[in-house]
Each structure stands twice: as C-alpha cells, then as structure tokens.
C-alpha cells in the first residue's frame, strides 16, 4: 500500500490517463467505421471460361429436333435412322413412309436429293411440310437422317385409310359392345328429331365429303355438287361416297338427307376398293378447308395417325371447320383415326332400339352416336341399299351439323351444343359418348 505524496499523485493521475486512452481508441474505431462505410465495395474477380455445353434434350416422337447452338455434334451412325420394320407396321402401306420437315425449304431440299438416295417421292404438301416416299430399303433414308437430322420433324408409316367394313357378327363373344342389331330401315331421322319439312336445311353451307367419290343418283339430282378427284386412276368409283352424300343432302327417291339444301364438295381419295392413305387424306382436308367447306365428313379411318394428319386437322379446326369422323367398325376399344384426334366430332353407331351397334368401336373421346344399323341410302348405278356402319352414323351427324351452321351456329360451338342436347343412353360414355344425337330446337 502506497502512503507517500508521490505515490498519491501517481495514483490520482491513473484514471485520467485511462480516460484519455479510451477516447483515443474510440476515435480510431469511429474513423475506421466511416472509411469502411464510404468506400466502394470490392467486386469479385470472375474467371472467364468457355461456355458449358448442355446435353441436348431427348427428341420425342413427332417433335422437332433442337438446333445446335455450339459446335456440331458428332453425326449418328448410318443405322441410327428408322428401320424398315418400324415403317412396315400392320395397317401401313408397305415400303412407304411419311416424312415431315421443320420448314418448307427443308422439304424442297429433300425433294432435290431424294432420287440420289434411292427414294421415290410419290407426293408432297408444302404447307404440311411433308412428303410421301417409297423405298426399296431404308439405307438411303437412314443416311439422309444422319446427314440432315435438324431438317426432320418425324418419319413414320403411311397408314392405309379405308372404308370401314363389318366384322362377322359374334355377339356371344363380343365383350366390348352392347350388340345392337335392330335395323332402322330408313335414314333414322325420326330418332334424331329431324321431322317435318327440312328441305331448306343446310342452305348456304358447303359440306366436304372426303370419300370414294360421288356418282350421279336420282336422290342427288337437286344437289349442288363440285367434284375433285385426288385418285385419278380412271377406275370405277366405289358407291360408298354416294351413299354418304345421300344421307347428308339427298332428297326424294326414298332417300331423305338431313340437309338437302347444303352444297356438296366431293373430294375423292378412295379407290374402287375404298382404300386411301394418310398422306392423301391429309391433303384432302387442307383442300376442303381452302375451298370453303364449313364441315368435313370423313366416313373413313385408319388404325394409326401421323403428324401430317394431325397438322391437317389442326389447320381445319383453326379455321372453324367442323370435322365429323367415323369411330370405326372393328369392335375395338379404340377409335379410328382421325376420329380419335382432339377436336374431331367422333361418331359411333346405335341400332333402332338405341343400343350400341355390335360393330361400333368404343373408346375415350367418343363424342356421340347416331343411327347406324339398317340405314337406307343411295348407291352406285342408281341403286338403293340398306347398310350398317359408323359411316352412316357419321353422314347423318354431318347433315345435322350443316343444318345448325345454316341456322347461324358458330362452328367451334357445335360439339358442346350437340353433347349438351344428346339423348342420354344406358351405356358408358366410351360406348355411346354423350348419347344419341338430337336436332336442337
């Protein structure tokens, strides 16, 4: 313990020194804080590197391959293209393919080199950017795919499109259909509410009948018909197209069409056997649309689709055309094409008791049903026939659509209207859709 005066003075000065030191430290800290808050922040140094290449997304069927933005990728091996077994599938024309391209220019370039590849171009459609080709083997096609992969959208079979025939009736083993057989023996107009004078129905509406051609018949003598033959093989016409035309716009001679005042645009795509193909049907849909058809009747079908057909359907629908197509007669649980495509009014058949016809295909997306068993119609050589099929049901439905369009209904509203006003039936929607078509009052 310090008791001298010197010790006292030193001890009394200690708090003052500590106070001064504290003030100095605080001033320094404050100055550093001001400096740090006012100077520009340091920017991180970024090392420049070459862009990282990302793997190209997988190309799904019917989709366009992505264009490369960097160095060219290694070309696939020559055998990476479609093999002959992927094109010669059941229901397709043998040794044929439908090629669709990204652009019309790519299509034109392909046509210029096709012969050198051993490929025969049987037809093409610039707007659908598609070509129908025949091949002896796929080596040339595989080589072109390898060399011009970015030009292609798809390569697929050219399916046979035909008038649907009828399978042998076997209701005892028919598990997917209700088995209706009772014939109408008429056009079934009473069943759909098309009663009274309907001689002016369909006036001002052009209906395209894409079928096997329409021949002269007494029931069509008052009809306005424009004929276009896309087959041009000089063969005798199959009577199926004439039958469909009479159910749409026939009058008199024991055949009463739904819309006798409609104009018919006859576009022949089926040969004397009633056979056609996807490429020809697709081009016919475009032609019908461009020539002013407001409703297209397709009482034909195939067991497969293609991007070419799908784009043709989209083209027509985008211009407010109503496409009516047959569900098919194969007793299948899937709809024929193009009936199975989105936006198409797909039609199945019922008999006179309202039961699903024993042959009528079922499937998700079926819109509705119409009379299709024992239907009286015109045929070739001035004949009348009694026939059954989803073809007849489709033609009757087309007549209803034409009558509604003539009354001022807007094309895209037709399917919602008809499904809302259809007569419900005691069967699943996959079998009868919304029910039996009715003429809205």
C-alpha positions as CSV (number, residue, x, y, z in Angstrom):
1,X,0.0,0.0,0.0
2,X,1.4,3.4,-1.0
3,X,1.2,6.2,1.6
4,X,3.7,8.8,0.2
5,X,2.7,12.0,-1.6
6,X,4.4,10.9,-4.8
7,X,2.5,7.6,-4.7
8,X,-0.7,9.5,-4.2
9,X,-0.1,11.8,-7.1
10,X,0.7,8.8,-9.4
11,X,-2.4,7.1,-8.3
12,X,-4.6,10.1,-8.8
13,X,-3.3,10.6,-12.4
14,X,-4.1,7.0,-13.4
15,X,-7.9,7.5,-14.1
16,X,-7.1,10.5,-16.3
17,X,-4.6,8.5,-18.4
18,X,-7.1,5.7,-18.8
19,X,-9.8,8.1,-19.8
20,X,-7.6,9.8,-22.5
21,X,-6.6,6.3,-23.8
22,X,-10.2,5.3,-24.1
23,X,-11.1,8.5,-26.0
24,X,-8.2,7.8,-28.4
25,X,-9.3,4.2,-29.1
26,X,-12.9,5.3,-29.7
27,X,-11.9,8.0,-32.1
28,X,-9.8,5.5,-34.1
29,X,-12.6,3.0,-34.3
30,X,-15.1,5.7,-35.4
31,X,-12.7,6.8,-38.1
32,X,-12.3,3.2,-39.4
33,X,-16.1,2.7,-39.5
34,X,-16.6,5.9,-41.5
35,X,-14.0,4.8,-44.0
36,X,-15.5,1.3,-44.4
37,X,-19.0,2.6,-45.0
38,X,-18.0,5.2,-47.6
39,X,-15.5,3.3,-49.8
40,X,-16.7,1.3,-52.9
41,X,-17.2,-2.4,-52.3
42,X,-14.8,-4.9,-53.6
43,X,-16.0,-6.7,-56.8
44,X,-15.3,-10.4,-57.0
45,X,-12.9,-11.4,-59.7
46,X,-14.7,-13.7,-62.3
47,X,-12.6,-16.1,-64.2
48,X,-13.6,-16.2,-67.8
49,X,-14.2,-19.7,-69.0
50,X,-15.7,-21.3,-72.2
51,X,-19.5,-21.8,-72.2
52,X,-20.5,-25.1,-70.6
53,X,-22.2,-27.2,-73.2
54,X,-25.5,-28.8,-72.1
55,X,-26.7,-32.1,-73.4
56,X,-29.5,-31.8,-76.0
57,X,-33.0,-32.7,-74.8
58,X,-34.3,-36.0,-75.9
59,X,-36.3,-35.8,-79.1
60,X,-39.7,-37.2,-78.5
61,X,-41.7,-38.8,-81.3
62,X,-43.4,-36.3,-83.7
63,X,-41.3,-33.4,-82.2
64,X,-38.8,-31.2,-83.9
65,X,-35.1,-31.9,-83.0
66,X,-33.4,-29.0,-81.3
67,X,-31.0,-26.9,-83.4
68,X,-27.4,-27.0,-82.0
69,X,-26.0,-23.6,-80.9
70,X,-22.4,-24.7,-80.4
71,X,-20.0,-26.9,-82.3
72,X,-21.6,-29.5,-84.5
73,X,-22.3,-32.7,-82.6
74,X,-21.0,-36.0,-84.0
75,X,-23.2,-37.4,-86.6
76,X,-25.2,-40.6,-85.6
77,X,-24.2,-43.8,-87.2
78,X,-25.9,-44.6,-90.5
79,X,-28.1,-47.3,-88.9
80,X,-29.5,-44.9,-86.3
81,X,-32.5,-43.9,-88.5
82,X,-35.8,-45.7,-88.7
83,X,-35.6,-49.4,-89.6
84,X,-37.8,-51.0,-92.2
85,X,-39.7,-52.9,-89.5
86,X,-40.7,-49.6,-87.9
87,X,-42.3,-48.4,-91.1
88,X,-43.8,-51.6,-92.4
89,X,-46.2,-51.9,-89.5
90,X,-49.6,-53.6,-89.7
91,X,-52.1,-51.4,-91.3
92,X,-49.5,-49.3,-93.3
93,X,-48.7,-49.3,-97.0
94,X,-45.6,-51.5,-97.5
95,X,-42.3,-49.7,-98.3
96,X,-43.7,-46.3,-97.8
97,X,-43.1,-43.5,-95.3
98,X,-44.4,-40.0,-94.5
99,X,-41.6,-37.6,-93.8
100,X,-42.3,-34.2,-92.1
101,X,-39.8,-31.4,-92.0
102,X,-39.2,-28.3,-90.0
103,X,-39.6,-25.9,-92.9
104,X,-40.9,-25.9,-96.4
105,X,-37.3,-25.1,-97.5
106,X,-36.1,-28.3,-95.9
107,X,-38.8,-30.2,-97.7
108,X,-37.8,-28.7,-101.0
109,X,-34.1,-29.5,-100.4
110,X,-35.0,-33.1,-99.6
111,X,-37.0,-33.5,-102.8
112,X,-34.0,-32.3,-104.8
113,X,-31.8,-35.1,-103.3
114,X,-34.4,-37.8,-102.9
115,X,-33.6,-39.7,-106.1
116,X,-29.9,-39.9,-105.3
117,X,-30.9,-41.6,-102.1
118,X,-32.9,-44.2,-103.8
119,X,-36.2,-42.7,-102.6
120,X,-39.2,-42.1,-104.8
121,X,-41.3,-39.0,-103.9
122,X,-45.0,-40.1,-104.5
123,X,-46.4,-36.8,-103.3
124,X,-45.7,-33.8,-101.1
125,X,-47.5,-30.9,-99.4
126,X,-45.5,-27.7,-98.9
127,X,-47.9,-26.3,-96.3
128,X,-47.8,-29.5,-94.2
129,X,-44.0,-29.7,-94.9
130,X,-44.5,-33.4,-95.7
131,X,-43.5,-35.9,-98.3
132,X,-44.8,-39.4,-99.1
133,X,-42.0,-41.6,-100.3
134,X,-41.4,-45.1,-101.4
135,X,-38.3,-47.1,-100.7
136,X,-36.8,-50.4,-101.6
137,X,-34.7,-50.4,-98.4
138,X,-34.1,-47.8,-95.7
139,X,-30.4,-47.2,-96.2
140,X,-30.8,-44.0,-98.2
141,X,-33.4,-42.7,-95.7
142,X,-31.1,-43.6,-92.8
143,X,-28.2,-41.8,-94.4
144,X,-30.3,-38.7,-95.0
145,X,-31.4,-38.6,-91.4
146,X,-27.9,-38.8,-90.3
147,X,-26.7,-36.0,-92.6
148,X,-29.7,-33.7,-92.2
149,X,-31.2,-34.5,-88.7
150,X,-32.1,-30.9,-88.0
151,X,-34.3,-30.7,-91.1
152,X,-36.7,-33.5,-89.9
153,X,-39.6,-33.4,-87.6
154,X,-40.7,-37.0,-88.0
155,X,-40.6,-40.2,-90.0
156,X,-43.4,-42.6,-89.8
157,X,-45.6,-45.1,-91.7
158,X,-48.2,-44.1,-94.3
159,X,-51.3,-45.9,-92.9
160,X,-54.0,-47.3,-95.1
161,X,-57.2,-45.3,-94.7
162,X,-60.2,-47.3,-95.8
163,X,-64.0,-47.5,-95.8
164,X,-64.7,-49.4,-92.5
165,X,-66.0,-52.9,-93.2
166,X,-68.1,-55.0,-90.9
167,X,-66.7,-57.9,-88.9
168,X,-68.6,-61.2,-88.7
169,X,-71.3,-60.7,-86.0
170,X,-70.4,-62.6,-82.9
171,X,-72.4,-61.1,-80.0
172,X,-71.8,-64.1,-77.8
173,X,-68.1,-63.3,-77.7
174,X,-68.4,-59.5,-78.1
175,X,-67.4,-58.2,-74.6
176,X,-66.8,-54.6,-75.5
177,X,-70.0,-53.8,-77.4
178,X,-73.7,-54.0,-76.4
179,X,-74.6,-55.9,-79.5
180,X,-77.4,-53.9,-81.1
181,X,-78.8,-55.4,-84.3
182,X,-82.3,-53.9,-84.8
183,X,-82.4,-52.1,-88.2
184,X,-83.9,-48.6,-88.8
185,X,-84.9,-49.4,-92.4
186,X,-84.9,-45.7,-93.1
187,X,-82.5,-42.8,-92.5
188,X,-83.3,-42.8,-88.8
189,X,-84.5,-39.1,-89.0
190,X,-87.4,-39.6,-86.5
191,X,-84.9,-40.9,-83.9
192,X,-82.9,-37.7,-84.1
193,X,-85.8,-35.3,-84.2
194,X,-85.4,-34.3,-87.9
195,X,-89.1,-34.3,-88.6
196,X,-91.3,-32.1,-90.7
197,X,-90.2,-30.1,-93.7
198,X,-86.5,-29.7,-93.7
199,X,-86.0,-29.1,-97.4
200,X,-84.1,-25.8,-96.7
201,X,-81.8,-27.2,-94.1
202,X,-78.2,-26.6,-94.8
203,X,-78.7,-23.8,-97.2
204,X,-75.6,-21.7,-97.8
205,X,-73.3,-24.3,-96.2
206,X,-70.6,-26.2,-98.1
207,X,-70.1,-29.8,-96.9
208,X,-67.0,-31.6,-98.0
209,X,-67.4,-35.4,-98.4
210,X,-63.9,-36.9,-98.4
211,X,-64.6,-40.4,-99.6
212,X,-64.6,-42.6,-102.6
213,X,-66.4,-40.1,-104.9
214,X,-70.0,-39.2,-105.6
215,X,-71.7,-40.6,-108.7
216,X,-75.0,-39.5,-110.3
217,X,-78.1,-40.7,-108.5
218,X,-81.8,-39.7,-108.6
219,X,-81.7,-38.8,-104.9
220,X,-79.0,-36.2,-105.6
221,X,-80.4,-34.7,-108.8
222,X,-81.2,-31.5,-106.9
223,X,-77.9,-31.3,-105.0
224,X,-75.2,-28.8,-105.9
225,X,-72.0,-30.9,-106.2
226,X,-68.4,-29.9,-107.0
227,X,-66.2,-32.9,-107.9
228,X,-62.5,-33.1,-107.2
229,X,-60.6,-36.4,-107.9
230,X,-57.4,-36.8,-106.0
231,X,-57.1,-40.5,-107.0
232,X,-57.3,-40.0,-110.8
233,X,-56.7,-43.7,-111.6
234,X,-59.6,-44.0,-114.1
235,X,-61.2,-46.8,-112.1
236,X,-64.8,-47.2,-111.4
237,X,-65.9,-45.4,-108.2
238,X,-66.9,-47.2,-105.1
239,X,-70.5,-46.5,-104.2
240,X,-69.7,-45.6,-100.5
241,X,-69.2,-41.9,-101.2
242,X,-72.6,-41.7,-103.0
243,X,-74.3,-43.3,-100.0
244,X,-72.8,-40.8,-97.6
245,X,-73.8,-37.8,-99.9
246,X,-77.4,-39.0,-100.0
247,X,-77.6,-39.2,-96.2
248,X,-76.3,-35.7,-95.9
249,X,-78.1,-33.9,-98.8
250,X,-80.3,-36.4,-100.6
251,X,-84.0,-35.7,-101.4
252,X,-86.7,-37.9,-102.8
253,X,-86.4,-41.4,-104.3
254,X,-86.9,-43.0,-100.9
255,X,-83.8,-41.3,-99.5
256,X,-84.2,-38.2,-97.3
257,X,-81.0,-36.5,-96.3
258,X,-80.8,-34.3,-93.2
259,X,-79.7,-31.1,-95.0
260,X,-80.9,-31.3,-98.6
261,X,-80.1,-27.6,-99.3
262,X,-76.4,-28.0,-98.5
263,X,-73.7,-27.7,-101.2
264,X,-71.5,-30.8,-101.5
265,X,-67.8,-30.7,-102.2
266,X,-66.9,-34.2,-103.4
267,X,-63.2,-34.9,-102.8
268,X,-62.3,-38.4,-103.9
269,X,-59.5,-40.1,-102.0
270,X,-60.7,-43.7,-102.1
271,X,-60.1,-46.1,-105.0
272,X,-62.6,-48.6,-106.4
273,X,-61.9,-50.7,-103.3
274,X,-62.5,-47.8,-101.0
275,X,-58.8,-47.6,-99.9
276,X,-56.8,-44.5,-99.4
277,X,-53.9,-43.4,-97.2
278,X,-52.9,-40.9,-94.6
279,X,-51.0,-38.6,-96.9
280,X,-53.9,-38.3,-99.4
281,X,-56.5,-37.8,-96.7
282,X,-54.3,-35.0,-95.1
283,X,-54.0,-33.1,-98.3
284,X,-57.8,-33.5,-98.9
285,X,-58.6,-31.9,-95.5
286,X,-56.5,-28.9,-96.5
287,X,-58.1,-28.6,-99.9
288,X,-61.6,-28.9,-98.4
289,X,-60.8,-26.1,-95.9
290,X,-59.3,-23.8,-98.5
291,X,-62.3,-24.3,-100.8
292,X,-64.7,-23.1,-98.2
293,X,-66.1,-26.2,-96.6
294,X,-67.6,-25.5,-93.2
295,X,-68.0,-29.1,-92.2
296,X,-66.0,-32.1,-93.4
297,X,-67.4,-35.6,-93.5
298,X,-64.8,-38.4,-93.1
299,X,-66.5,-41.8,-93.1
300,X,-63.1,-43.4,-93.4
301,X,-60.5,-44.4,-90.9
302,X,-57.1,-46.0,-90.2
303,X,-55.6,-47.7,-87.2
304,X,-52.8,-45.1,-86.8
305,X,-52.2,-41.4,-87.1
306,X,-49.2,-39.3,-88.1
307,X,-48.0,-35.7,-87.6
308,X,-49.1,-34.9,-91.1
309,X,-52.7,-35.9,-90.4
310,X,-52.7,-34.2,-87.0
311,X,-51.5,-30.9,-88.5
312,X,-54.1,-31.1,-91.3
313,X,-56.8,-31.5,-88.7
314,X,-55.4,-28.6,-86.7
315,X,-55.3,-26.5,-89.8
316,X,-59.1,-27.1,-90.5
317,X,-60.1,-26.6,-86.8
318,X,-58.1,-23.3,-86.6
319,X,-60.4,-22.0,-89.4
320,X,-63.5,-23.0,-87.5
321,X,-64.3,-26.1,-89.7
322,X,-66.2,-28.9,-88.1
323,X,-64.6,-32.3,-88.8
324,X,-67.0,-35.3,-88.4
325,X,-65.4,-38.7,-88.5
326,X,-66.4,-42.3,-88.0
327,X,-65.4,-44.2,-84.9
328,X,-64.9,-47.4,-86.9
329,X,-66.5,-50.8,-87.2
330,X,-63.8,-53.1,-85.8
331,X,-65.4,-53.8,-82.4
332,X,-62.3,-52.3,-80.8
333,X,-61.8,-50.3,-77.6
334,X,-60.0,-47.5,-79.5
335,X,-61.3,-45.0,-82.1
336,X,-60.2,-45.0,-85.7
337,X,-58.1,-42.1,-87.0
338,X,-58.9,-39.2,-87.4
339,X,-61.9,-39.8,-85.1
340,X,-59.5,-40.3,-82.2
341,X,-57.8,-36.9,-82.7
342,X,-58.6,-33.9,-80.4
343,X,-61.3,-31.6,-81.6
344,X,-62.8,-34.0,-84.1
345,X,-66.6,-34.8,-83.7
346,X,-66.3,-38.6,-83.4
347,X,-69.4,-40.7,-84.1
348,X,-70.4,-44.2,-83.1
349,X,-73.5,-46.1,-84.2
350,X,-76.6,-47.4,-82.4
351,X,-79.5,-49.6,-83.6
352,X,-83.2,-48.7,-83.7
353,X,-83.5,-49.6,-80.0
354,X,-80.8,-47.1,-79.0
355,X,-78.4,-49.9,-78.3
356,X,-74.7,-49.6,-79.3
357,X,-74.3,-51.4,-82.6
358,X,-72.5,-54.7,-82.3
359,X,-69.7,-53.5,-84.6
360,X,-69.2,-49.9,-83.3
361,X,-65.8,-49.1,-81.8
362,X,-65.7,-47.8,-78.2
363,X,-63.1,-45.5,-76.7
364,X,-62.2,-42.5,-74.7
365,X,-63.1,-39.3,-76.6
366,X,-66.2,-40.7,-78.4
367,X,-68.4,-37.6,-78.9
368,X,-71.8,-39.2,-79.5
369,X,-73.7,-41.8,-81.5
370,X,-76.2,-41.7,-84.4
371,X,-78.4,-44.2,-86.3
372,X,-76.2,-46.8,-88.0
373,X,-77.9,-50.1,-88.3
374,X,-80.1,-50.9,-91.3
375,X,-79.9,-47.5,-92.9
376,X,-81.3,-46.9,-96.3
377,X,-79.2,-44.9,-98.7
378,X,-78.3,-44.3,-102.3
379,X,-75.5,-46.3,-104.0
380,X,-73.8,-46.5,-107.4
381,X,-75.7,-47.2,-110.6
382,X,-78.8,-45.5,-109.2
383,X,-79.3,-48.3,-106.7
384,X,-80.6,-48.1,-103.1
385,X,-79.0,-50.2,-100.4
386,X,-79.6,-51.0,-96.7
387,X,-76.3,-50.7,-94.9
388,X,-74.9,-50.5,-91.4
389,X,-71.8,-48.8,-90.1
390,X,-70.4,-45.8,-88.2
391,X,-70.0,-44.4,-91.7
392,X,-73.8,-43.9,-92.0
393,X,-74.0,-42.6,-88.5
394,X,-71.2,-40.0,-89.4
395,X,-73.0,-38.8,-92.5
396,X,-76.3,-38.3,-90.6
397,X,-74.4,-36.3,-88.0
398,X,-72.7,-34.2,-90.7
399,X,-76.2,-33.4,-92.0
400,X,-77.2,-32.2,-88.5
401,X,-74.0,-30.0,-88.3
402,X,-74.8,-28.5,-91.7
403,X,-78.3,-27.6,-90.6
404,X,-77.0,-25.9,-87.4
405,X,-74.4,-23.9,-89.3
406,X,-77.1,-22.7,-91.7
407,X,-79.1,-21.6,-88.7
408,X,-76.2,-19.4,-87.6
409,X,-74.4,-21.5,-85.1
410,X,-70.7,-20.9,-84.8
411,X,-68.6,-23.9,-85.8
412,X,-66.5,-24.3,-82.6
413,X,-69.7,-24.3,-80.5
414,X,-71.3,-27.2,-82.4
415,X,-69.7,-30.0,-80.4
416,X,-70.6,-28.5,-77.0
417,X,-74.2,-27.9,-78.2
418,X,-74.7,-31.4,-79.5
419,X,-73.2,-33.1,-76.5
420,X,-75.5,-31.0,-74.3
421,X,-78.6,-31.8,-76.2
422,X,-77.9,-35.5,-77.0
423,X,-80.4,-38.1,-75.6
424,X,-78.7,-40.0,-72.8
425,X,-78.4,-43.7,-73.3
426,X,-78.0,-46.5,-70.8
427,X,-74.3,-47.2,-71.7
428,X,-70.9,-46.0,-70.8
429,X,-69.6,-42.8,-72.4
430,X,-66.8,-44.9,-74.1
431,X,-69.6,-46.8,-75.9
432,X,-72.1,-44.0,-76.8
433,X,-70.4,-40.7,-75.9
434,X,-72.9,-38.1,-74.7
435,X,-75.7,-40.1,-76.2
436,X,-77.9,-40.2,-79.3
437,X,-77.7,-37.0,-81.4
438,X,-80.7,-34.8,-81.5
439,X,-81.7,-31.7,-83.5
440,X,-81.6,-28.8,-81.1
441,X,-84.9,-26.9,-81.1
